């Protein structure tokens, strides 16, 4: 016990020491950046990418795969991803990795290390996703703004791209946007987010794009992809409708729902939907391996397996459940074999929409609204409060199944313009 107490006291003292030193070291980092700008020499097109977090989320993987490939095709000579920890490296073909601990509240030495690394590049891309509005805390946002300003001091073309702004507004984060170097380009991935941010930082400051993950290309030849395609073909030949189904552990992590309560809601709803539509076949689509320790190491994959066990036998025994080794390029292929998708994760929605599969959502944080505006689609999602009313939820999914083919045609018609908007994030003109 005494040893643990000593270790804790030493940890807290070291933490305070780091906090006191960080402002001084950040000032040194800016001075170093200005000095390097005068002397650095780069040739070619060299891109440095900052992801949102460590590996484990297939949406993040989709964005990075798509971005690396797109930059390669646009003639970039090097693409480097900053991995945020020694044991959390992204392995993306066509890129290399440099480890700097920049995920949460980095110390001053990390900023100095970043300056030395960034001085080797011509472009710096910060992927914003849903973390740069302050919803998950200001700490994960403000240090990204510092990195963006450092990159500008070095002379790099710098963008914060493919991100959402929820209805939640953090004054500290909004002040951070106002303090960004004017050379930092901002690309919101939907019109609602653009409008929300521009109302705070000024009209014309923000550009409209679509999510970078739209650019990911499926791998239809992967063994898992072919296995699922055969499964879907067999069920479709028997007259079944293939429904993709995602359950999202974020409702437990960030909305404090007990897993059993969330599972119960889904199970009751899906059981009643299957009674109305006995020709349904369900393909589960978990999308995140990060484990929620608060509720006993749950994840999307764990919840999907538990949910399947709660479904009636005819559905449970024939459903498709992918393994935790599934890759983003396989997700994209699997989604192409669905008739429709019901998801609480936006990147599952994107994976489906990108291959022309209609998507109906369980919405939170005001993100789905903007996604659907790209496709000029309405009445495509249900809120969590509405979903808690099982009759409302069943009616919503009933209408979704009936609308699927009409929505599919509209999605496929709009896709080319969405892909062009997705490429805009990389400011390659």
C-alpha positions, 0 to 999 in steps of 0.5 A: 500500500505504501509503495502504491502511495509513493508511486501515485505521489511521484506521478502527481508531482511529475504531472504538475512539473510537466504542466508548468513546463509545457507553456515554455516549451510550446513557446520554444516550439514556435520559435523553432518553427520560425527558424526552420521555415527560413532554412528548411528545404523540401522537394516534391509533395510530402503529406503528414496526417494526424488521425483522431485516435489510436487504431480500433475504429473501422471508420478511422481506418477507412478514412486513412486508407482512402486518404493515403491512396488518394494522395498517392494517386495525386502524386504525393511522394511520401505520406506519413501518419502520426501514430499516437502511441508505441502500441497503437500504430496504424499499418496503412499500405503506402504510408509510413508511421512516426510515433509522437504521443499527441492524443491527449494533453501532450507535453511540451517536448511532444510539440518540439518533436512535432516541429522537427518532424513536420519540417520534412513535409509540405502538407499537414492534414488534421482529420477532425471527425467528431472530436474537434467541436469539444463534445469529448472534451476541450483537451483533445481539440485545443492541442490540435489547434496548436499543431495547426498553428505550428505547421503554418509557422513552418510554411506547410499547407494546413487543413482541418478536414472532414469534421462535424460540429454538433449543437453542443458549443464549447466557448473555449473551443470556439475561441480556439477556432478564432485564434487559428492562423488564417492560413489553416483551411477548415472543411466541414463534412456537412452543411449543418456543421458549416453553418454552425461554425460559420455563425461563430467564426464568420461567413466564408471561413469554412468550406463544405466537403463530404466525409473522406471515408466516401473515397474508400474502395471495397475489396470484393476479393477478400475471403470475408467479402466473398463469404458474406456475398455467398451468404447474401446470395443464398438468402436473396435466392430464397426471397429474403431481404438483407438488413444490415444492423449496427449497435453502437456502444457509444450509447453506453460510453457517453450516454450512460446507458446500461448495456442490458438496457440498450440490448433489450431495446434493440432485441424487442424492436428487431423481434417485432420487425421480424414478425412483420417481415418474416423474410428478413435476414440480418447481417450484423455490422459492428464497427469499433474494437475499442472496449468500454471498461466501465461496463466490462469491456464491451465493444460493438462486436461484443454487443452484436454477439449478445444482441444476436443471442436475444433474437428469435431462433429463425433469425438468430440461427441464420444471421451473419456476424463478422469477426473482430479481424474485419477490415474497413475495405471488407466492411465496404464490400459487405455493405454492397450486398445489403438491401438496407442498413440500420445503424447508430454509427455514422461511418457505417452509414457512409460505408453503405451509402458509398456503395449505393446501399440505403441507410436509416439511422439511430441519430445522436449529436446532430450528425446524421442530419448533415449526412442526409442533406448531401443526398437530399433525403428526409425522414431517414433517422430516429432519435434515441428518445423515439427509439425507446418507444418500441412501437415508434421504432418498429413503425420506423423500420417498417417504413424503412424497409418499404422505402429502401428501393426508392432511397437506393435510386436517389443515393446512387444518383447523387454519389458522383457529386458526393465523391467530388465533395469528399476529395475537396477535403484534401485541397488538391486543386 
